[in-house]
Amino acid sequence: MPQERVVLKNCGVIDPRRIETCLEKDGFKALAKVRNEMTPEDVTNEIKASGLRGRGGAGFPCGIKWEGARTAPGDEKYVICNADEGEVGTFKDRYILERDPFTLLEAMAIAGYTIGAKTGYIYLRAEYHHLFDLLQDALNQARRSGFLDNFSIEIREGAGAYICGEESALMDSIEGKRGEARYRPPFPTTSGLWGKPTIINNVETLMNIPPIMLNGADWFSQMGTERSKGTKVFSVSGDVAKPGVYELVLGSPLRELVEDLALAKSIKMVQIGGATGRILPYQMVDTPLAFETVLGAGAVIVFDESRDVVDIVYRTMEFLAEESCGKCTPCRQGTEVMVEILERFYHGEGLKKEIKDLEDLSNVMMLSSLCGLGQAAPNAVIDSLQYFRDAYERRVTGN
């Protein structure tokens, strides 16, 4: 199956520094249609009918999120684009921002009209500072062209914290606080940035909005599976001949992405979704990429037969322990204990009972951690124990 370009349709086609090239490719026509022909309720109904779900990993229905903010009481509301993209192995949003910033701005303006917000923020990853001038230039051009009347967009840069990819920690960062996960409820759609109704979507999610408004919900919902509509953009890296950014219809098999497009050989396993993603052995390479199976935020890292599973899981957990915000005990302490146990296995000094300890600790963290980082941190441990248990058992030195 060839790539289906919905999100990436303008990438490599337009000049990201000249808004005229975007307008030649139907740029900002969706915004005009929304403002002139649709009510805010019409927009949320269209998004709900399309089946669009968030592309940041959680997969929450986009239309329901927007409707929640639209109907929330209050005159002051906010739109946030999460361009932090701190997940390990993910670089698709950077690729989009570099090549088509105008469609993102159009989508944010549509979001502002829909929920009644007058201000939007692009939260840009600190490591993407080189994109600041490009985005600011695109903003200036959109303003001069009259596309951002009654809606202002500001760029706020992060400071390199992985946790600030989590939506509530991100809002703390914009407010000038230390980024930490918040207790929920209340949810951002009712009490978000500075306690006001807020919607937060990542770059890829927002990029789907203009084509849905132009082409209709039926057009979008015909792509994908019953529960996973549209396309997904993937960042593929690791032991592949052609690393890069690819866009596939949801439900496409993993094999098509890693073998047919990225040209991987001698695959041992694939990590899907970054450091907190799932690990699949090569025997499961025909698994469909969809919300109902395995997906994540779009990071796909391929490991060939030369790789050490325990080493990969150990390094992954080291990263997560370092990046934990420390607010909740299960994540703060759980990741540290896992690092200690995995280090012993890495050096061939593991105990048999510690395999069971890893499983028990994983269950506790998944059930009781405050946010998605702690809840998903044990995924690599759980999956590697399920599919590569012998890699651990070979390193046991005692009971």
MIZALO-260659 format. One record per residue (C-alpha): residue number from 1; x, y, z. Coordinates in Angstrom, 1 decimal. Last residue first. Example, Ala and Ser with C-alpha at 12.3 -4.5 7.8 and 13.67 -1.06 7.14 Angstrom:
<gutis>
{guti 2, {13.7, -1.1, 7.1}}
{guti 1, {12.3, -4.5, 7.8}}
</gutis>
This chain:
<gutis>
{guti 399, {17.5, -17.1, 44.0}}
{guti 398, {20.9, -16.9, 42.5}}
{guti 397, {23.0, -15.9, 39.4}}
{guti 396, {20.2, -15.1, 36.9}}
{guti 395, {21.6, -13.7, 33.7}}
{guti 394, {20.2, -16.4, 31.4}}
{guti 393, {16.8, -15.9, 33.0}}
{guti 392, {16.6, -12.3, 31.8}}
{guti 391, {17.2, -13.0, 28.1}}
{guti 390, {15.0, -16.1, 28.5}}
{guti 389, {12.1, -13.8, 29.2}}
{guti 388, {12.2, -12.3, 25.8}}
{guti 387, {8.5, -12.0, 24.7}}
{guti 386, {6.7, -11.6, 28.0}}
{guti 385, {9.6, -10.2, 30.1}}
{guti 384, {10.4, -7.8, 27.3}}
{guti 383, {6.8, -6.6, 27.1}}
{guti 382, {6.5, -6.0, 30.9}}
{guti 381, {9.8, -4.2, 31.2}}
{guti 380, {9.3, -2.0, 28.1}}
{guti 379, {5.8, -1.1, 29.3}}
{guti 378, {6.9, -0.2, 32.9}}
{guti 377, {7.1, 3.5, 32.2}}
{guti 376, {3.5, 3.6, 30.9}}
{guti 375, {1.7, 4.5, 34.2}}
{guti 374, {4.6, 6.6, 35.4}}
{guti 373, {4.7, 8.8, 32.3}}
{guti 372, {1.0, 8.8, 31.8}}
{guti 371, {0.3, 10.6, 35.0}}
{guti 370, {-0.3, 10.1, 38.7}}
{guti 369, {1.1, 6.6, 39.1}}
{guti 368, {-1.2, 4.1, 40.9}}
{guti 367, {-2.2, 1.3, 38.5}}
{guti 366, {0.6, 1.2, 36.1}}
{guti 365, {3.2, 1.7, 38.9}}
{guti 364, {1.7, -1.1, 41.0}}
{guti 363, {1.6, -3.5, 38.0}}
{guti 362, {5.2, -2.8, 37.1}}
{guti 361, {6.4, -3.3, 40.6}}
{guti 360, {4.8, -6.8, 40.6}}
{guti 359, {6.4, -7.7, 37.3}}
{guti 358, {9.8, -6.4, 38.3}}
{guti 357, {9.7, -8.2, 41.6}}
{guti 356, {8.7, -11.5, 39.8}}
{guti 355, {11.9, -11.2, 37.8}}
{guti 354, {13.7, -10.2, 41.0}}
{guti 353, {13.0, -13.6, 42.5}}
{guti 352, {15.4, -15.2, 40.1}}
{guti 351, {18.2, -12.9, 41.2}}
{guti 350, {20.2, -10.8, 38.7}}
{guti 349, {24.0, -10.6, 38.6}}
{guti 348, {24.7, -10.8, 34.8}}
{guti 347, {25.8, -7.2, 34.6}}
{guti 346, {22.7, -6.2, 32.7}}
{guti 345, {20.6, -8.2, 35.2}}
{guti 344, {22.1, -6.2, 38.1}}
{guti 343, {21.5, -2.9, 36.3}}
{guti 342, {17.9, -4.0, 35.7}}
{guti 341, {17.3, -4.3, 39.4}}
{guti 340, {18.8, -0.9, 40.3}}
{guti 339, {17.0, 0.8, 37.3}}
{guti 338, {13.7, -0.8, 38.4}}
{guti 337, {14.1, 0.6, 41.9}}
{guti 336, {14.7, 4.1, 40.6}}
{guti 335, {11.7, 3.8, 38.3}}
{guti 334, {9.4, 2.8, 41.1}}
{guti 333, {10.6, 5.4, 43.5}}
{guti 332, {9.6, 8.5, 41.5}}
{guti 331, {6.9, 6.8, 39.5}}
{guti 330, {5.0, 5.1, 42.5}}
{guti 329, {5.8, 8.1, 44.8}}
{guti 328, {4.2, 10.9, 42.9}}
{guti 327, {5.7, 14.3, 42.3}}
{guti 326, {9.1, 13.2, 41.2}}
{guti 325, {9.1, 14.9, 37.8}}
{guti 324, {10.4, 11.6, 36.3}}
{guti 323, {13.0, 12.4, 33.6}}
{guti 322, {16.0, 10.7, 35.2}}
{guti 321, {14.0, 7.6, 36.1}}
{guti 320, {12.6, 7.5, 32.5}}
{guti 319, {16.1, 7.7, 31.0}}
{guti 318, {17.5, 5.0, 33.2}}
{guti 317, {14.4, 2.9, 32.4}}
{guti 316, {15.2, 3.1, 28.7}}
{guti 315, {18.8, 2.3, 29.3}}
{guti 314, {17.9, -0.9, 31.2}}
{guti 313, {15.3, -1.9, 28.6}}
{guti 312, {17.8, -1.6, 25.8}}
{guti 311, {20.6, -3.5, 27.8}}
{guti 310, {18.2, -6.3, 28.7}}
{guti 309, {17.2, -6.7, 25.0}}
{guti 308, {20.8, -6.9, 23.7}}
{guti 307, {20.9, -6.0, 20.0}}
{guti 306, {22.7, -8.0, 17.3}}
{guti 305, {19.4, -9.5, 16.0}}
{guti 304, {18.1, -6.1, 14.8}}
{guti 303, {16.4, -3.3, 16.8}}
{guti 302, {13.8, -1.0, 15.1}}
{guti 301, {12.6, 2.2, 16.7}}
{guti 300, {9.1, 3.4, 15.8}}
{guti 299, {8.0, 6.7, 17.3}}
{guti 298, {4.5, 7.7, 16.3}}
{guti 297, {2.8, 8.9, 19.5}}
{guti 296, {1.7, 5.5, 20.5}}
{guti 295, {0.3, 2.9, 18.1}}
{guti 294, {-0.5, -0.7, 19.2}}
{guti 293, {-3.7, -2.7, 18.8}}
{guti 292, {-7.0, -0.9, 19.2}}
{guti 291, {-5.4, 2.5, 18.5}}
{guti 290, {-4.0, 1.2, 15.2}}
{guti 289, {-0.8, -0.1, 13.5}}
{guti 288, {-1.9, -3.6, 12.4}}
{guti 287, {0.3, -6.4, 13.7}}
{guti 286, {2.2, -8.1, 10.8}}
{guti 285, {5.5, -7.7, 12.6}}
{guti 284, {4.4, -9.9, 15.5}}
{guti 283, {7.0, -12.7, 15.1}}
{guti 282, {9.6, -9.9, 15.0}}
{guti 281, {9.1, -9.3, 18.7}}
{guti 280, {6.9, -6.3, 19.8}}
{guti 279, {7.9, -3.7, 22.4}}
{guti 278, {5.3, -1.2, 23.6}}
{guti 277, {5.9, 2.5, 24.2}}
{guti 276, {7.1, 4.4, 27.2}}
{guti 275, {10.5, 5.1, 25.8}}
{guti 274, {9.1, 5.7, 22.3}}
{guti 273, {5.7, 4.7, 20.9}}
{guti 272, {6.5, 1.5, 19.1}}
{guti 271, {9.7, -0.5, 20.0}}
{guti 270, {10.4, -3.1, 17.4}}
{guti 269, {12.1, -6.4, 18.0}}
{guti 268, {14.7, -8.8, 16.6}}
{guti 267, {14.7, -7.6, 13.0}}
{guti 266, {17.1, -9.2, 10.6}}
{guti 265, {16.6, -6.5, 7.9}}
{guti 264, {14.9, -3.1, 7.9}}
{guti 263, {14.0, -1.5, 4.6}}
{guti 262, {12.3, 1.7, 6.0}}
{guti 261, {9.4, 1.4, 3.5}}
{guti 260, {8.8, -2.3, 2.9}}
{guti 259, {10.5, -3.6, 6.0}}
{guti 258, {9.6, -1.2, 8.8}}
{guti 257, {6.4, 0.4, 7.6}}
{guti 256, {4.9, -2.4, 5.6}}
{guti 255, {5.8, -4.9, 8.3}}
{guti 254, {3.9, -2.9, 10.9}}
{guti 253, {0.7, -3.6, 9.1}}
{guti 252, {-1.6, -0.8, 8.0}}
{guti 251, {-4.6, -0.2, 10.3}}
{guti 250, {-4.3, 3.5, 10.2}}
{guti 249, {-3.4, 4.8, 6.7}}
{guti 248, {0.3, 5.5, 6.4}}
{guti 247, {2.5, 8.5, 6.7}}
{guti 246, {6.3, 8.1, 6.8}}
{guti 245, {9.1, 10.2, 8.3}}
{guti 244, {12.7, 8.9, 8.1}}
{guti 243, {15.1, 6.1, 8.5}}
{guti 242, {15.9, 4.3, 5.3}}
{guti 241, {18.4, 1.4, 5.8}}
{guti 240, {16.9, 0.4, 9.2}}
{guti 239, {18.5, -0.5, 12.5}}
{guti 238, {17.2, 2.4, 14.5}}
{guti 237, {14.8, 5.0, 13.2}}
{guti 236, {11.2, 5.4, 12.0}}
{guti 235, {9.2, 8.5, 12.8}}
{guti 234, {5.6, 7.8, 12.0}}
{guti 233, {2.7, 9.9, 10.7}}
{guti 232, {-0.8, 8.3, 11.1}}
{guti 231, {-3.7, 8.3, 8.7}}
{guti 230, {-7.5, 8.6, 9.1}}
{guti 229, {-9.8, 6.8, 11.4}}
{guti 228, {-8.9, 4.3, 14.1}}
{guti 227, {-11.9, 2.7, 15.7}}
{guti 226, {-13.5, 1.0, 12.7}}
{guti 225, {-10.3, 1.0, 10.8}}
{guti 224, {-8.5, 3.5, 8.6}}
{guti 223, {-9.7, 5.8, 5.8}}
{guti 222, {-13.4, 6.2, 5.1}}
{guti 221, {-13.6, 8.4, 8.2}}
{guti 220, {-11.7, 11.3, 6.5}}
{guti 219, {-14.0, 11.6, 3.4}}
{guti 218, {-17.1, 11.2, 5.5}}
{guti 217, {-16.0, 13.9, 7.9}}
{guti 216, {-15.8, 16.5, 5.1}}
{guti 215, {-13.3, 17.6, 2.5}}
{guti 214, {-12.5, 21.2, 3.5}}
{guti 213, {-13.1, 20.9, 7.2}}
{guti 212, {-11.4, 17.5, 7.5}}
{guti 211, {-8.5, 18.9, 5.4}}
{guti 210, {-8.1, 21.8, 7.8}}
{guti 209, {-8.3, 19.7, 11.0}}
{guti 208, {-5.8, 17.0, 10.3}}
{guti 207, {-2.8, 19.2, 11.0}}
{guti 206, {-4.1, 19.8, 14.5}}
{guti 205, {-3.6, 16.2, 15.4}}
{guti 204, {-0.1, 16.2, 14.0}}
{guti 203, {1.1, 19.2, 15.9}}
{guti 202, {-0.2, 18.1, 19.3}}
{guti 201, {-3.5, 19.1, 20.8}}
{guti 200, {-4.3, 21.0, 24.0}}
{guti 199, {-7.7, 22.5, 24.6}}
{guti 198, {-8.2, 25.0, 27.4}}
{guti 197, {-11.0, 26.2, 29.7}}
{guti 196, {-9.5, 28.6, 32.2}}
{guti 195, {-7.6, 27.9, 35.5}}
{guti 194, {-4.5, 29.8, 34.4}}
{guti 193, {-4.2, 27.2, 31.6}}
{guti 192, {-6.6, 24.4, 32.2}}
{guti 191, {-9.9, 24.3, 34.2}}
{guti 190, {-12.9, 23.1, 32.2}}
{guti 189, {-11.3, 21.6, 29.1}}
{guti 188, {-8.1, 21.1, 31.0}}
{guti 187, {-9.6, 18.4, 33.3}}
{guti 186, {-10.6, 19.0, 36.9}}
{guti 185, {-10.2, 16.2, 37.7}}
{guti 184, {-7.4, 15.4, 37.6}}
{guti 183, {-4.3, 15.9, 39.7}}
{guti 182, {-1.6, 17.9, 37.9}}
{guti 181, {1.7, 16.6, 36.4}}
{guti 180, {4.7, 18.7, 37.2}}
{guti 179, {6.6, 21.4, 35.1}}
{guti 178, {8.1, 23.9, 37.5}}
{guti 177, {6.1, 27.1, 37.1}}
{guti 176, {6.2, 30.0, 34.6}}
{guti 175, {2.5, 29.7, 33.5}}
{guti 174, {3.7, 28.1, 30.2}}
{guti 173, {5.6, 25.5, 32.3}}
{guti 172, {2.6, 24.7, 34.4}}
{guti 171, {0.5, 24.2, 31.2}}
{guti 170, {3.1, 21.7, 29.9}}
{guti 169, {3.0, 19.8, 33.2}}
{guti 168, {-0.8, 19.4, 32.6}}
{guti 167, {-0.4, 18.3, 29.0}}
{guti 166, {2.4, 15.8, 29.4}}
{guti 165, {5.2, 16.8, 27.0}}
{guti 164, {6.5, 18.8, 29.9}}
{guti 163, {7.6, 15.6, 31.6}}
{guti 162, {10.5, 15.3, 29.1}}
{guti 161, {12.0, 18.6, 30.4}}
{guti 160, {14.2, 20.4, 27.9}}
{guti 159, {13.4, 24.0, 28.8}}
{guti 158, {10.3, 24.7, 26.8}}
{guti 157, {9.8, 27.5, 24.4}}
{guti 156, {6.6, 29.6, 24.2}}
{guti 155, {5.4, 30.8, 20.8}}
{guti 154, {2.4, 33.2, 20.8}}
{guti 153, {-0.7, 33.1, 18.7}}
{guti 152, {-3.3, 35.9, 18.6}}
{guti 151, {-6.9, 35.5, 17.5}}
{guti 150, {-9.3, 38.4, 16.6}}
{guti 149, {-7.7, 38.6, 13.1}}
{guti 148, {-5.3, 35.8, 12.5}}
{guti 147, {-5.9, 35.2, 8.8}}
{guti 146, {-5.6, 38.9, 7.9}}
{guti 145, {-2.7, 38.5, 5.5}}
{guti 144, {-0.4, 40.5, 7.7}}
{guti 143, {-1.2, 38.2, 10.6}}
{guti 142, {-0.5, 35.0, 8.5}}
{guti 141, {2.8, 36.5, 7.4}}
{guti 140, {3.8, 37.4, 10.9}}
{guti 139, {2.9, 33.9, 12.2}}
{guti 138, {5.0, 32.3, 9.4}}
{guti 137, {7.9, 34.5, 10.3}}
{guti 136, {7.5, 33.5, 14.0}}
{guti 135, {7.5, 29.9, 13.0}}
{guti 134, {10.7, 30.1, 10.9}}
{guti 133, {12.4, 32.2, 13.6}}
{guti 132, {11.6, 29.7, 16.3}}
{guti 131, {12.6, 26.6, 14.3}}
{guti 130, {16.2, 26.6, 15.4}}
{guti 129, {14.9, 26.5, 19.0}}
{guti 128, {13.8, 23.0, 18.4}}
{guti 127, {15.8, 21.5, 21.2}}
{guti 126, {13.8, 23.6, 23.6}}
{guti 125, {10.5, 22.0, 22.4}}
{guti 124, {8.0, 24.5, 21.3}}
{guti 123, {4.8, 25.2, 23.1}}
{guti 122, {2.7, 27.0, 20.5}}
{guti 121, {0.2, 29.1, 22.3}}
{guti 120, {-3.3, 30.4, 21.4}}
{guti 119, {-5.3, 33.4, 22.4}}
{guti 118, {-8.8, 34.7, 21.6}}
{guti 117, {-10.6, 31.5, 22.4}}
{guti 116, {-14.3, 30.9, 21.6}}
{guti 115, {-14.1, 27.1, 21.4}}
{guti 114, {-14.7, 26.9, 17.6}}
{guti 113, {-13.1, 30.2, 16.5}}
{guti 112, {-9.9, 29.4, 18.5}}
{guti 111, {-9.8, 25.9, 17.1}}
{guti 110, {-10.1, 27.2, 13.5}}
{guti 109, {-7.3, 29.6, 14.2}}
{guti 108, {-5.2, 26.8, 15.6}}
{guti 107, {-5.8, 24.8, 12.4}}
{guti 106, {-4.8, 27.7, 10.2}}
{guti 105, {-1.6, 28.1, 12.2}}
{guti 104, {-0.8, 24.4, 11.7}}
{guti 103, {-1.5, 24.7, 8.0}}
{guti 102, {1.0, 27.6, 7.8}}
{guti 101, {3.9, 25.8, 9.5}}
{guti 100, {4.3, 23.4, 6.6}}
{guti 99, {7.9, 22.2, 6.0}}
{guti 98, {10.0, 22.7, 9.2}}
{guti 97, {7.0, 22.4, 11.4}}
{guti 96, {6.0, 19.0, 9.8}}
{guti 95, {9.5, 17.5, 10.1}}
{guti 94, {9.7, 18.7, 13.7}}
{guti 93, {6.4, 17.0, 14.3}}
{guti 92, {7.7, 13.8, 12.9}}
{guti 91, {10.8, 13.7, 15.1}}
{guti 90, {10.0, 10.9, 17.6}}
{guti 89, {12.6, 8.4, 18.7}}
{guti 88, {12.4, 9.2, 22.4}}
{guti 87, {9.3, 11.3, 23.2}}
{guti 86, {10.1, 14.9, 23.7}}
{guti 85, {7.8, 16.3, 21.0}}
{guti 84, {7.3, 19.7, 22.7}}
{guti 83, {5.1, 21.0, 19.9}}
{guti 82, {1.9, 20.8, 22.0}}
{guti 81, {-0.4, 23.3, 20.4}}
{guti 80, {-2.4, 25.1, 23.0}}
{guti 79, {-5.7, 26.9, 22.5}}
{guti 78, {-7.1, 29.0, 25.4}}
{guti 77, {-10.3, 30.3, 26.9}}
{guti 76, {-11.5, 33.5, 28.6}}
{guti 75, {-15.2, 34.2, 28.3}}
{guti 74, {-16.3, 31.5, 30.7}}
{guti 73, {-18.6, 28.5, 31.0}}
{guti 72, {-17.5, 25.2, 29.3}}
{guti 71, {-19.5, 24.4, 26.1}}
{guti 70, {-16.7, 25.1, 23.7}}
{guti 69, {-14.1, 23.5, 26.0}}
{guti 68, {-16.0, 20.2, 26.2}}
{guti 67, {-16.9, 20.3, 22.5}}
{guti 66, {-13.2, 20.6, 21.6}}
{guti 65, {-12.3, 17.5, 23.7}}
{guti 64, {-15.3, 15.6, 22.3}}
{guti 63, {-14.2, 16.4, 18.8}}
{guti 62, {-10.6, 15.3, 19.4}}
{guti 61, {-11.5, 11.8, 20.6}}
{guti 60, {-8.7, 10.9, 23.1}}
{guti 59, {-5.9, 8.8, 21.4}}
{guti 58, {-3.5, 8.8, 24.4}}
{guti 57, {-0.4, 8.8, 22.2}}
{guti 56, {-0.1, 12.3, 20.8}}
{guti 55, {-2.2, 11.7, 17.7}}
{guti 54, {-5.5, 12.7, 19.3}}
{guti 53, {-8.5, 11.0, 17.8}}
{guti 52, {-10.3, 12.0, 14.6}}
{guti 51, {-13.6, 10.0, 14.2}}
{guti 50, {-14.8, 12.2, 11.3}}
{guti 49, {-18.2, 12.5, 12.9}}
{guti 48, {-16.7, 14.1, 16.0}}
{guti 47, {-14.8, 16.6, 13.9}}
{guti 46, {-17.9, 17.5, 12.0}}
{guti 45, {-20.0, 17.9, 15.1}}
{guti 44, {-17.3, 20.1, 16.7}}
{guti 43, {-17.3, 22.3, 13.6}}
{guti 42, {-21.0, 22.6, 13.3}}
{guti 41, {-21.2, 23.6, 17.0}}
{guti 40, {-18.8, 26.4, 16.3}}
{guti 39, {-21.1, 27.6, 13.6}}
{guti 38, {-20.2, 27.0, 9.9}}
{guti 37, {-20.4, 28.9, 6.6}}
{guti 36, {-18.3, 32.1, 6.8}}
{guti 35, {-15.8, 31.4, 9.7}}
{guti 34, {-15.5, 27.7, 9.0}}
{guti 33, {-15.2, 28.1, 5.2}}
{guti 32, {-12.6, 30.8, 5.5}}
{guti 31, {-10.6, 28.7, 7.9}}
{guti 30, {-10.8, 25.7, 5.5}}
{guti 29, {-9.6, 27.9, 2.6}}
{guti 28, {-6.5, 28.9, 4.7}}
{guti 27, {-4.2, 27.1, 2.3}}
{guti 26, {-5.8, 25.7, -0.8}}
{guti 25, {-2.5, 24.7, -2.4}}
{guti 24, {-1.9, 28.1, -4.0}}
{guti 23, {-2.4, 29.7, -0.6}}
{guti 22, {0.5, 27.7, 0.7}}
{guti 21, {2.8, 29.0, -2.0}}
{guti 20, {1.7, 32.5, -1.2}}
{guti 19, {2.6, 32.0, 2.5}}
{guti 18, {6.3, 32.1, 1.6}}
{guti 17, {8.8, 30.9, 4.2}}
{guti 16, {7.6, 27.3, 4.4}}
{guti 15, {7.9, 27.0, 0.6}}
{guti 14, {5.3, 24.5, -0.6}}
{guti 13, {5.6, 21.0, -2.0}}
{guti 12, {8.2, 19.3, 0.2}}
{guti 11, {5.6, 19.0, 3.0}}
{guti 10, {2.3, 20.1, 1.6}}
{guti 9, {0.5, 16.7, 1.7}}
{guti 8, {2.2, 15.7, 5.0}}
{guti 7, {-0.9, 15.5, 7.1}}
{guti 6, {-3.0, 13.9, 4.4}}
{guti 5, {-0.4, 12.0, 2.4}}
{guti 4, {-1.3, 8.4, 2.0}}
{guti 3, {1.8, 6.2, 1.6}}
{guti 2, {1.5, 3.4, -0.9}}
{guti 1, {0.0, 0.0, 0.0}}
</gutis>
